[in-house]
Amino acid sequence: MFMVIIGGSGSGKSEYAENIAVKLHTALKTDNIIYIATMEPYGEEAQKKIERHRKMRAEKGFKTIECYSGLKNLEIKAESVVLLECMSNLTANEMFNRNNKNTLYDIMEGICKISANCSAFIVVTNDVFSDDLNYDKEILKYIKCLGEINFKMSLMADIVTEVVCGIPVNIKGGETNDY
């Protein structure tokens, strides 16, 4: 099962995704519940936040894998529930920190590989397409790339859910209250 969860900043999408992953891990009786963390630790404050979140996830049984880039190179055990948080960070890391000219293709290769291999795969991504601000050329390139990734993932996904103000809204497949 492949699920995409999208929402704006602070929408509650991350908490919703973690809860779904835990429920699926229990329901499917899988060996592993894996959290792919994509936020690079820049500075002391970011490091503290990452540590705090890692401890919170450990209490839920998550095994954390730090993956700032190179998603296609990850090896995930077949009997796993996998949560990737978040596609927006991964895309920015690939484009800006690694200067990857093949960001779209490399990320989609990783998405296809993981979704084909694990029991359940949940990807959290941001809706960065709603505002009307003027951005420079590089940021517009990033927004376009993330939009294409979100589009391709949503076509592949069994379930797409948008979280708005903490409320999951079913966009494709399944029922949000199934989880």
FIKOLZA-1660 file (N, C-alpha, C; in steps of 0.1 Angstrom, whole numbers, plus 5000, padded with zeros to 4 digits):
% residues 179
   i   px   py   pz ch aa at
   1 5008 4988 5000  A  M  N
   1 5000 5000 5000  A  M CA
   1 5009 5012 5000  A  M  C
   2 5006 5022 4991  A  F  N
   2 5013 5034 4990  A  F CA
   2 5003 5046 4993  A  F  C
   3 5007 5054 5002  A  M  N
   3 4999 5066 5006  A  M CA
   3 5006 5079 5006  A  M  C
   4 5000 5089 5001  A  V  N
   4 5006 5102 5001  A  V CA
   4 4997 5111 5010  A  V  C
   5 5004 5118 5019  A  I  N
   5 4997 5128 5028  A  I CA
   5 5003 5142 5025  A  I  C
   6 4994 5151 5021  A  I  N
   6 4998 5164 5017  A  I CA
   6 4991 5174 5026  A  I  C
   7 4997 5186 5029  A  G  N
   7 4991 5196 5036  A  G CA
   7 5000 5208 5038  A  G  C
   8 4995 5219 5042  A  G  N
   8 5003 5231 5044  A  G CA
   8 5011 5230 5057  A  G  C
   9 5019 5239 5059  A  S  N
   9 5028 5240 5071  A  S CA
   9 5019 5241 5084  A  S  C
  10 5021 5232 5093  A  G  N
  10 5014 5232 5106  A  G CA
  10 5000 5227 5105  A  G  C
  11 4997 5219 5094  A  S  N
  11 4983 5214 5092  A  S CA
  11 4980 5202 5100  A  S  C
  12 4990 5195 5106  A  G  N
  12 4988 5183 5113  A  G CA
  12 4991 5170 5105  A  G  C
  13 4996 5172 5093  A  K  N
  13 4999 5161 5085  A  K CA
  13 5009 5151 5090  A  K  C
  14 5019 5156 5097  A  S  N
  14 5030 5147 5103  A  S CA
  14 5024 5138 5114  A  S  C
  15 5017 5144 5123  A  E  N
  15 5011 5136 5134  A  E CA
  15 5001 5126 5128  A  E  C
  16 4993 5130 5118  A  Y  N
  16 4984 5121 5112  A  Y CA
  16 4991 5109 5105  A  Y  C
  17 5002 5112 5098  A  A  N
  17 5010 5102 5092  A  A CA
  17 5016 5092 5102  A  A  C
  18 5022 5097 5112  A  E  N
  18 5027 5088 5123  A  E CA
  18 5017 5079 5128  A  E  C
  19 5005 5084 5131  A  N  N
  19 4994 5076 5137  A  N CA
  19 4990 5065 5127  A  N  C
  20 4989 5069 5114  A  I  N
  20 4986 5059 5104  A  I CA
  20 4997 5048 5103  A  I  C
  21 5009 5052 5103  A  A  N
  21 5020 5042 5103  A  A CA
  21 5020 5032 5114  A  A  C
  22 5017 5038 5126  A  V  N
  22 5016 5029 5138  A  V CA
  22 5005 5019 5137  A  V  C
  23 4993 5024 5132  A  K  N
  23 4981 5015 5131  A  K CA
  23 4984 5005 5120  A  K  C
  24 4990 5008 5109  A  L  N
  24 4993 4999 5099  A  L CA
  24 5003 4988 5103  A  L  C
  25 5013 4993 5111  A  H  N
  25 5023 4984 5116  A  H CA
  25 5017 4973 5125  A  H  C
  26 5007 4977 5133  A  T  N
  26 5000 4968 5142  A  T CA
  26 4991 4959 5134  A  T  C
  27 4983 4965 5124  A  A  N
  27 4973 4957 5117  A  A CA
  27 4980 4947 5107  A  A  C
  28 4991 4951 5101  A  L  N
  28 4998 4942 5092  A  L CA
  28 5008 4933 5099  A  L  C
  29 5010 4935 5112  A  K  N
  29 5019 4927 5120  A  K CA
  29 5033 4926 5113  A  K  C
  30 5038 4938 5109  A  T  N
  30 5051 4938 5102  A  T CA
  30 5063 4938 5111  A  T  C
  31 5074 4934 5106  A  D  N
  31 5086 4933 5114  A  D CA
  31 5092 4947 5119  A  D  C
  32 5091 4957 5110  A  N  N
  32 5097 4970 5112  A  N CA
  32 5087 4981 5109  A  N  C
  33 5089 4992 5117  A  I  N
  33 5083 5005 5114  A  I CA
  33 5094 5015 5113  A  I  C
  34 5096 5020 5101  A  I  N
  34 5108 5028 5098  A  I CA
  34 5103 5042 5095  A  I  C
  35 5111 5052 5100  A  Y  N
  35 5109 5066 5098  A  Y CA
  35 5121 5071 5090  A  Y  C
  36 5119 5075 5077  A  I  N
  36 5129 5081 5069  A  I CA
  36 5129 5096 5072  A  I  C
  37 5139 5101 5079  A  A  N
  37 5140 5115 5082  A  A CA
  37 5148 5122 5072  A  A  C
  38 5143 5133 5066  A  T  N
  38 5150 5140 5056  A  T CA
  38 5156 5154 5059  A  T  C
  39 5153 5158 5072  A  M  N
  39 5157 5172 5076  A  M CA
  39 5172 5172 5080  A  M  C
  40 5180 5180 5073  A  E  N
  40 5194 5181 5077  A  E CA
  40 5195 5189 5089  A  E  C
  41 5204 5185 5098  A  P  N
  41 5206 5192 5111  A  P CA
  41 5215 5204 5109  A  P  C
  42 5209 5216 5106  A  Y  N
  42 5216 5228 5105  A  Y CA
  42 5215 5236 5118  A  Y  C
  43 5226 5236 5126  A  G  N
  43 5227 5244 5138  A  G CA
  43 5222 5236 5150  A  G  C
  44 5225 5242 5162  A  E  N
  44 5222 5236 5174  A  E CA
  44 5207 5234 5177  A  E  C
  45 5199 5245 5173  A  E  N
  45 5184 5244 5175  A  E CA
  45 5178 5233 5167  A  E  C
  46 5182 5231 5155  A  A  N
  46 5177 5221 5146  A  A CA
  46 5181 5207 5152  A  A  C
  47 5193 5206 5157  A  Q  N
  47 5198 5193 5162  A  Q CA
  47 5189 5189 5175  A  Q  C
  48 5186 5199 5183  A  K  N
  48 5178 5197 5195  A  K CA
  48 5164 5192 5191  A  K  C
  49 5158 5199 5181  A  K  N
  49 5145 5195 5176  A  K CA
  49 5145 5181 5170  A  K  C
  50 5155 5177 5163  A  I  N
  50 5156 5164 5157  A  I CA
  50 5157 5154 5168  A  I  C
  51 5166 5156 5178  A  E  N
  51 5167 5147 5190  A  E CA
  51 5154 5145 5197  A  E  C
  52 5147 5156 5199  A  R  N
  52 5134 5155 5206  A  R CA
  52 5124 5147 5198  A  R  C
  53 5123 5149 5185  A  H  N
  53 5114 5141 5177  A  H CA
  53 5118 5127 5176  A  H  C
  54 5131 5124 5175  A  R  N
  54 5136 5110 5175  A  R CA
  54 5132 5102 5187  A  R  C
  55 5133 5109 5199  A  K  N
  55 5128 5102 5211  A  K CA
  55 5113 5100 5211  A  K  C
  56 5106 5109 5206  A  M  N
  56 5091 5107 5206  A  M CA
  56 5088 5096 5196  A  M  C
  57 5095 5095 5185  A  R  N
  57 5092 5084 5176  A  R CA
  57 5096 5071 5181  A  R  C
  58 5107 5070 5189  A  A  N
  58 5112 5058 5194  A  A CA
  58 5102 5052 5204  A  A  C
  59 5094 5061 5211  A  E  N
  59 5084 5056 5220  A  E CA
  59 5072 5049 5212  A  E  C
  60 5071 5053 5199  A  K  N
  60 5061 5046 5191  A  K CA
  60 5066 5034 5183  A  K  C
  61 5079 5031 5186  A  G  N
  61 5085 5019 5179  A  G CA
  61 5092 5022 5166  A  G  C
  62 5093 5034 5162  A  F  N
  62 5100 5037 5149  A  F CA
  62 5115 5035 5150  A  F  C
  63 5120 5030 5140  A  K  N
  63 5135 5029 5137  A  K CA
  63 5138 5041 5128  A  K  C
  64 5146 5051 5131  A  T  N
  64 5148 5062 5123  A  T CA
  64 5160 5060 5114  A  T  C
  65 5158 5063 5101  A  I  N
  65 5169 5063 5091  A  I CA
  65 5171 5077 5086  A  I  C
  66 5182 5083 5088  A  E  N
  66 5185 5097 5083  A  E CA
  66 5188 5095 5068  A  E  C
  67 5181 5102 5059  A  C  N
  67 5183 5102 5045  A  C CA
  67 5181 5116 5039  A  C  C
  68 5191 5123 5038  A  Y  N
  68 5190 5137 5033  A  Y CA
  68 5190 5137 5018  A  Y  C
  69 5195 5127 5012  A  S  N
  69 5195 5126 4997  A  S CA
  69 5198 5111 4994  A  S  C
  70 5197 5108 4981  A  G  N
  70 5200 5095 4976  A  G CA
  70 5190 5084 4981  A  G  C
  71 5177 5088 4980  A  L  N
  71 5166 5079 4984  A  L CA
  71 5167 5066 4977  A  L  C
  72 5171 5066 4964  A  K  N
  72 5171 5054 4956  A  K CA
  72 5181 5044 4961  A  K  C
  73 5191 5048 4969  A  N  N
  73 5201 5039 4974  A  N CA
  73 5197 5032 4987  A  N  C
  74 5186 5036 4993  A  L  N
  74 5182 5029 5006  A  L CA
  74 5177 5015 5003  A  L  C
  75 5181 5006 5012  A  E  N
  75 5176 4992 5012  A  E CA
  75 5167 4991 5024  A  E  C
  76 5154 4987 5021  A  I  N
  76 5144 4986 5031  A  I CA
  76 5139 4971 5031  A  I  C
  77 5138 4965 5043  A  K  N
  77 5133 4952 5045  A  K CA
  77 5119 4951 5040  A  K  C
  78 5116 4940 5034  A  A  N
  78 5102 4938 5027  A  A CA
  78 5091 4939 5037  A  A  C
  79 5092 4933 5049  A  E  N
  79 5081 4934 5059  A  E CA
  79 5082 4946 5068  A  E  C
  80 5081 4958 5061  A  S  N
  80 5082 4970 5069  A  S CA
  80 5071 4980 5065  A  S  C
  81 5067 4988 5075  A  V  N
  81 5059 5000 5073  A  V CA
  81 5069 5011 5073  A  V  C
  82 5069 5019 5062  A  V  N
  82 5078 5030 5061  A  V CA
  82 5071 5044 5060  A  V  C
  83 5076 5053 5067  A  L  N
  83 5071 5067 5067  A  L CA
  83 5082 5076 5063  A  L  C
  84 5081 5083 5052  A  L  N
  84 5091 5093 5048  A  L CA
  84 5086 5107 5051  A  L  C
  85 5094 5114 5059  A  E  N
  85 5090 5128 5063  A  E CA
  85 5102 5137 5061  A  E  C
  86 5102 5146 5052  A  C  N
  86 5091 5149 5043  A  C CA
  86 5097 5151 5029  A  C  C
  87 5089 5150 5019  A  M  N
  87 5094 5151 5005  A  M CA
  87 5099 5165 5002  A  M  C
  88 5093 5175 5008  A  S  N
  88 5097 5189 5006  A  S CA
  88 5112 5191 5010  A  S  C
  89 5116 5185 5021  A  N  N
  89 5130 5186 5026  A  N CA
  89 5139 5178 5016  A  N  C
  90 5135 5166 5013  A  L  N
  90 5143 5158 5004  A  L CA
  90 5146 5164 4991  A  L  C
  91 5135 5170 4985  A  T  N
  91 5136 5177 4972  A  T CA
  91 5146 5189 4973  A  T  C
  92 5144 5197 4984  A  A  N
  92 5153 5208 4985  A  A CA
  92 5168 5204 4987  A  A  C
  93 5170 5193 4995  A  N  N
  93 5183 5188 4997  A  N CA
  93 5190 5184 4984  A  N  C
  94 5182 5177 4976  A  E  N
  94 5188 5172 4963  A  E CA
  94 5191 5184 4954  A  E  C
  95 5181 5193 4953  A  M  N
  95 5183 5204 4944  A  M CA
  95 5194 5214 4948  A  M  C
  96 5193 5218 4961  A  F  N
  96 5202 5229 4965  A  F CA
  96 5215 5225 4972  A  F  C
  97 5214 5215 4980  A  N  N
  97 5226 5210 4988  A  N CA
  97 5235 5201 4980  A  N  C
  98 5228 5193 4971  A  R  N
  98 5236 5184 4962  A  R CA
  98 5237 5188 4948  A  R  C
  99 5230 5199 4944  A  N  N
  99 5230 5204 4931  A  N CA
  99 5227 5193 4921  A  N  C
 100 5217 5184 4924  A  N  N
 100 5214 5173 4916  A  N CA
 100 5205 5178 4904  A  N  C
 101 5210 5176 4892  A  K  N
 101 5202 5180 4880  A  K CA
 101 5191 5170 4877  A  K  C
 102 5192 5158 4883  A  N  N
 102 5182 5148 4880  A  N CA
 102 5173 5145 4892  A  N  C
 103 5170 5156 4900  A  T  N
 103 5163 5154 4913  A  T CA
 103 5149 5146 4911  A  T  C
 104 5141 5151 4901  A  L  N
 104 5128 5145 4899  A  L CA
 104 5130 5130 4896  A  L  C
 105 5139 5126 4887  A  Y  N
 105 5140 5112 4883  A  Y CA
 105 5146 5104 4895  A  Y  C
 106 5156 5109 4901  A  D  N
 106 5163 5102 4912  A  D CA
 106 5153 5099 4924  A  D  C
 107 5145 5109 4927  A  I  N
 107 5136 5108 4938  A  I CA
 107 5125 5098 4934  A  I  C
 108 5120 5099 4922  A  M  N
 108 5109 5090 4918  A  M CA
 108 5115 5075 4917  A  M  C
 109 5127 5073 4914  A  E  N
 109 5133 5060 4914  A  E CA
 109 5133 5054 4928  A  E  C
 110 5136 5063 4938  A  G  N
 110 5136 5058 4951  A  G CA
 110 5122 5055 4956  A  G  C
 111 5112 5064 4953  A  I  N
 111 5098 5061 4956  A  I CA
 111 5093 5048 4951  A  I  C
 112 5096 5046 4938  A  C  N
 112 5092 5033 4931  A  C CA
 112 5098 5021 4938  A  C  C
 113 5111 5022 4941  A  K  N
 113 5118 5011 4947  A  K CA
 113 5113 5008 4961  A  K  C
 114 5111 5018 4969  A  I  N
 114 5106 5015 4983  A  I CA
 114 5092 5010 4983  A  I  C
 115 5083 5017 4975  A  S  N
 115 5069 5013 4975  A  S CA
 115 5067 4999 4969  A  S  C
 116 5075 4994 4961  A  A  N
 116 5074 4981 4955  A  A CA
 116 5080 4970 4965  A  A  C
 117 5088 4975 4975  A  N  N
 117 5095 4965 4983  A  N CA
 117 5088 4963 4997  A  N  C
 118 5082 4974 5003  A  C  N
 118 5077 4973 5017  A  C CA
 118 5062 4970 5017  A  C  C
 119 5058 4967 5029  A  S  N
 119 5043 4964 5031  A  S CA
 119 5034 4976 5030  A  S  C
 120 5039 4987 5035  A  A  N
 120 5032 5000 5034  A  A CA
 120 5042 5011 5034  A  A  C
 121 5039 5021 5026  A  F  N
 121 5048 5032 5024  A  F CA
 121 5039 5045 5024  A  F  C
 122 5043 5054 5034  A  I  N
 122 5036 5067 5036  A  I CA
 122 5046 5078 5033  A  I  C
 123 5042 5087 5025  A  V  N
 123 5051 5099 5022  A  V CA
 123 5043 5111 5026  A  V  C
 124 5050 5120 5034  A  V  N
 124 5044 5133 5038  A  V CA
 124 5051 5143 5029  A  V  C
 125 5042 5152 5024  A  T  N
 125 5047 5163 5015  A  T CA
 125 5039 5176 5018  A  T  C
 126 5045 5187 5014  A  N  N
 126 5039 5200 5016  A  N CA
 126 5032 5205 5004  A  N  C
 127 5021 5212 5007  A  D  N
 127 5014 5219 4997  A  D CA
 127 5020 5233 4996  A  D  C
 128 5029 5236 4987  A  V  N
 128 5035 5249 4986  A  V CA
 128 5030 5257 4974  A  V  C
 129 5019 5253 4969  A  F  N
 129 5014 5258 4956  A  F CA
 129 5002 5268 4958  A  F  C
 130 4998 5271 4970  A  S  N
 130 4986 5278 4973  A  S CA
 130 4988 5293 4974  A  S  C
 131 5000 5298 4977  A  D  N
 131 5002 5312 4979  A  D CA
 131 5004 5319 4965  A  D  C
 132 5005 5332 4966  A  D  N
 132 5006 5340 4954  A  D CA
 132 5018 5350 4955  A  D  C
 133 5029 5345 4961  A  L  N
 133 5041 5353 4963  A  L CA
 133 5050 5352 4951  A  L  C
 134 5058 5362 4949  A  N  N
 134 5068 5362 4938  A  N CA
 134 5080 5356 4944  A  N  C
 135 5085 5346 4937  A  Y  N
 135 5098 5339 4941  A  Y CA
 135 5108 5341 4930  A  Y  C
 136 5121 5339 4934  A  D  N
 136 5131 5340 4924  A  D CA
 136 5131 5327 4916  A  D  C
 137 5139 5327 4906  A  K  N
 137 5140 5316 4896  A  K CA
 137 5143 5303 4902  A  K  C
 138 5152 5302 4911  A  E  N
 138 5156 5289 4918  A  E CA
 138 5144 5284 4926  A  E  C
 139 5137 5292 4934  A  I  N
 139 5126 5287 4942  A  I CA
 139 5115 5283 4933  A  I  C
 140 5112 5290 4922  A  L  N
 140 5102 5285 4913  A  L CA
 140 5105 5272 4907  A  L  C
 141 5118 5270 4904  A  K  N
 141 5122 5257 4899  A  K CA
 141 5120 5246 4909  A  K  C
 142 5123 5249 4922  A  Y  N
 142 5120 5239 4933  A  Y CA
 142 5105 5236 4934  A  Y  C
 143 5097 5246 4934  A  I  N
 143 5082 5245 4935  A  I CA
 143 5077 5236 4923  A  I  C
 144 5082 5239 4911  A  K  N
 144 5078 5231 4899  A  K CA
 144 5082 5216 4901  A  K  C
 145 5094 5214 4906  A  C  N
 145 5099 5200 4907  A  C CA
 145 5091 5193 4918  A  C  C
 146 5089 5199 4930  A  L  N
 146 5081 5193 4940  A  L CA
 146 5067 5190 4935  A  L  C
 147 5061 5199 4928  A  G  N
 147 5048 5197 4922  A  G CA
 147 5047 5185 4913  A  G  C
 148 5058 5183 4905  A  E  N
 148 5058 5172 4896  A  E CA
 148 5060 5159 4904  A  E  C
 149 5068 5159 4914  A  I  N
 149 5069 5147 4923  A  I CA
 149 5056 5144 4930  A  I  C
 150 5049 5154 4935  A  N  N
 150 5036 5152 4942  A  N CA
 150 5026 5146 4932  A  N  C
 151 5026 5152 4920  A  F  N
 151 5017 5147 4909  A  F CA
 151 5020 5132 4906  A  F  C
 152 5032 5129 4904  A  K  N
 152 5036 5115 4900  A  K CA
 152 5033 5105 4912  A  K  C
 153 5036 5110 4924  A  M  N
 153 5034 5101 4936  A  M CA
 153 5019 5099 4937  A  M  C
 154 5011 5109 4935  A  S  N
 154 4996 5108 4936  A  S CA
 154 4990 5099 4926  A  S  C
 155 4996 5099 4914  A  L  N
 155 4991 5090 4904  A  L CA
 155 4994 5075 4908  A  L  C
 156 5005 5073 4914  A  M  N
 156 5010 5059 4918  A  M CA
 156 5002 5055 4931  A  M  C
 157 4999 5064 4939  A  A  N
 157 4994 5061 4953  A  A CA
 157 4981 5054 4953  A  A  C
 158 4979 5045 4962  A  D  N
 158 4966 5039 4965  A  D CA
 158 4957 5049 4972  A  D  C
 159 4962 5057 4981  A  I  N
 159 4955 5066 4989  A  I CA
 159 4962 5080 4989  A  I  C
 160 4955 5090 4987  A  V  N
 160 4960 5104 4988  A  V CA
 160 4951 5111 4998  A  V  C
 161 4957 5117 5008  A  T  N
 161 4949 5124 5018  A  T CA
 161 4955 5138 5020  A  T  C
 162 4947 5148 5020  A  E  N
 162 4951 5162 5024  A  E CA
 162 4947 5164 5038  A  E  C
 163 4956 5170 5046  A  V  N
 163 4952 5173 5060  A  V CA
 163 4951 5188 5060  A  V  C
 164 4939 5193 5064  A  V  N
 164 4936 5207 5065  A  V CA
 164 4932 5210 5080  A  V  C
 165 4939 5218 5086  A  C  N
 165 4936 5222 5100  A  C CA
 165 4934 5210 5109  A  C  C
 166 4942 5200 5107  A  G  N
 166 4942 5187 5115  A  G CA
 166 4931 5177 5110  A  G  C
 167 4924 5181 5100  A  I  N
 167 4913 5172 5095  A  I CA
 167 4917 5165 5082  A  I  C
 168 4918 5152 5082  A  P  N
 168 4921 5145 5070  A  P CA
 168 4910 5145 5060  A  P  C
 169 4913 5149 5048  A  V  N
 169 4903 5149 5037  A  V CA
 169 4908 5139 5026  A  V  C
 170 4899 5129 5024  A  N  N
 170 4903 5119 5014  A  N CA
 170 4902 5125 5000  A  N  C
 171 4913 5123 4992  A  I  N
 171 4914 5128 4978  A  I CA
 171 4913 5116 4969  A  I  C
 172 4919 5105 4972  A  K  N
 172 4919 5094 4963  A  K CA
 172 4920 5081 4971  A  K  C
 173 4912 5071 4968  A  G  N
 173 4912 5058 4974  A  G CA
 173 4909 5058 4989  A  G  C
 174 4905 5047 4994  A  G  N
 174 4902 5045 5008  A  G CA
 174 4893 5055 5014  A  G  C
 175 4892 5054 5027  A  E  N
 175 4884 5064 5035  A  E CA
 175 4893 5068 5046  A  E  C
 176 4894 5081 5049  A  T  N
 176 4903 5086 5059  A  T CA
 176 4900 5081 5073  A  T  C
 177 4887 5077 5075  A  N  N
 177 4884 5072 5089  A  N CA
 177 4887 5057 5090  A  N  C
 178 4892 5051 5079  A  D  N
 178 4897 5037 5079  A  D CA
 178 4909 5036 5088  A  D  C
 179 4916 5047 5091  A  Y  N
 179 4928 5047 5099  A  Y CA
 179 4927 5055 5111  A  Y  C
% end
